[in-house]
Amino acid sequence: MRGDFPIFSRTFGDRPLIYLDSAASSQKPAVVIDAQAEHLRTHNANVHRGVYALAQEADAAYDGARARVAAFVSAEHDTTIFTKNATEAINLVAYAWGRANVGAGDAVLITQMEHHANIVPWQVLCGERGAELRYLEVDEHGELSLEQLDVELARGDVRLLAFAHVSNVLGTINPVAGMTARARAAGAVTLVDGAQAVPQMPVDVAALGADFYAWTGHKALGPTGIGVLHGRRAILEEMQPFLTGGDMISSVDFQSATWNELPYKFEAGTPPIAEAVGLGAAVEYLEGLGMERVRAHEQALTAYLLERLATVPGLRVVGPPTAERRGGLASFTLEGIHPHDVAELVDRGGVCIRAGHHCAQPLMRCLGVSATARASVGVYNDASDVDALIDALLAGREVFGL
Amino acid sequence: MDDLYRDYILDHYKQPRNFGELEPHDLEALEHNPLCGDALGVHIRVVDDRIEDIRFHGHGCAISQASASIASEELKGMTLEEIGKLDADWMIDLLGIPVSATRRKCALLNLKVVRGAVTGDNAWPA
C-alpha cells in the first residue's frame, strides 16, 4: 500500500522516509494528487454560476465530492459544509451559533484534552458574552469522567458541550454517543472535533448524535485548505451566516440580502473546488481500504508501538494504557532528553515525529510537562517504522550519554 | 561526534552554569518559546551599570539550556549598553554549532529574555 503514496519514493541522504507524524498531517495517495491535477487540467471553472458545459462539469465535480464526503461519514449532502479546515468549522459554530445562543449566565463545557482549535473560540465567545467556560477533567489514564459530565450538566446552565472524538495528544477515544445523549437530555447542543477520528476509524455522524461534527481534509489523506462541518439541519436553518458575500445569498438588494439554501448559506465566496475534488478522491480511497480494516491496522500497530516504547529506558507514555482505548498515536517523554531534542535526534535516523505542546497547552499543564514527543501512525505505516523509531531513540540516548 | 549535540553543549545542558534564583535582583524577565511552550526567566543584579551577577531559571531543550548557560558566562561583567547591542549572530557564533531554522528560537530565547530585562525590548534578536 505504501506504493500508493509517491512521497515514500524519496530519500533523505541514503535513508528512506519514515513518517510517524500523520496526526499532524497525512501523506497523500497518488489518486488524490492526480484527481486534483486532473480537475485543474480538464474541468476547471468557477462553480454555481456558469451555464456553459465546462462550468457544469466543475459544479458536478464540486457537489459530487460533497456527496461522497457526506456518504463517507453517513451524513447528509445539504448539511455537509465545506470550510477551510476544522478550525474554521469550529469558529463557524462559535460565531454563527454561539453569538446568538450563548449569553450571560450560560456556560460552555469543554474538556482538558482539547486542541487549541476547540478551546480558544470558546474562550473568545465566553469573554464576549459574559458566559462561563468550564472544563471536564482528564484522569490519570487520559480519560474523561461521565459522572463529572452528569454533575456539570445537572447545573442546568450548559448551552454547549464541545469535545474531541479522539485526543491528538493522549489518543483517547471518547465515548461520543454517550456524551451527546447526556447533553441532549440536558438541553445542551454538542460539537465534536473529529479531526483525529475520521482518518482512522469508521465514523457515523448520524449515530454519534452530535449537533455539529467538524473535521479536516489534510489529516484524512486529502489536501490542505479544506475542512468539513456537519450540522443538524434544524439548527443550521435557524442560524445566521458566518461569512457573507458571494454564493451564500439568495438575493441582494441595496440594503439587505436573503440567504441561500443549505449548505451554500455557509459557503461564502469561491470555495476550495479542486481541494474538494481531492478530498472526494481521498474518502473514496479510504472506502476502498475499508475503515474497519484501517482501524484494525492502526490499533494493531499502536499496540506494537506501545509495546516497543515500553522497552526504552526512561520513556513514559501518556494517555490510555492499551491500544483498544486509543487512536493511532503515542505521546511520550524520555528522561534526560527534551522532546525537541528527541525529535531532532530521531530525525538523524530518518524518522519524522512531532515534539512540542501539540496545540494543547492546558493539557500539557495537567500532565505536568511543557511538551511531549509524539509518534502517530497512518495507513501506510508498518512495524518496520516502529522498529526504526525505537532504534533511533536508543541511538539518541547514546548521543546524550544515557 | 554529533554535529549539534557536541560534548560541551551536553555538558552545559546537564550542568548549566548560573542557573537558579538570584535574590535580591534589580532586573528580571520571563519569556516563552512558542515552539514548545518552555519558559525561561532571568534575574540580574546590576552594579555601576554592569551585570554583576545573573541567574537563569526554567526548563528547556539542550539547545536553549546550553545557550543560556554559555551566554551567562559572557554576559557577566557586560555593561547594560553593551547588552542592548547584542544580536543573534553574537549568540549563534558563541554557541558554535549549526542551528537549523526551526531551532533558532531555542538558541536565541536567553538573549531575548536578557534584552527584555535590560532594555524593555522583548523582540526576537535579529
Contacts between the chains, C-beta under 8 A, distances in Angstrom:
chain1	res1	chain2	res2	distance
A	337	B	62	7.6
A	338	B	36	7.7
A	338	B	38	7.9
A	338	B	59	7.8
A	338	B	60	6.5
A	338	B	61	3.7
A	338	B	62	6.3
A	339	B	36	7.0
A	339	B	61	7.7
A	340	B	35	7.1
A	340	B	36	5.6
A	340	B	61	4.3
A	340	B	63	7.7
A	340	B	103	7.3
A	340	B	106	6.8
A	341	B	5	7.4
A	341	B	61	5.0
A	341	B	62	4.9
A	341	B	63	7.5
A	344	B	4	6.9
A	344	B	103	7.1
A	345	B	5	7.6
A	355	B	36	7.0
A	356	B	35	6.1
A	356	B	36	4.9
A	356	B	37	7.1
A	357	B	36	6.5
A	357	B	37	4.3
A	361	B	37	5.5
A	364	B	37	6.4
A	370	B	36	6.3
A	370	B	37	4.9
A	370	B	38	5.1
A	370	B	39	7.5
A	370	B	59	6.7
A	371	B	36	4.4
A	371	B	37	6.0
A	371	B	38	6.9
A	399	B	2	5.0
A	399	B	5	5.2
A	400	B	5	6.8
A	400	B	10	6.3
A	400	B	62	7.7
A	401	B	10	6.5
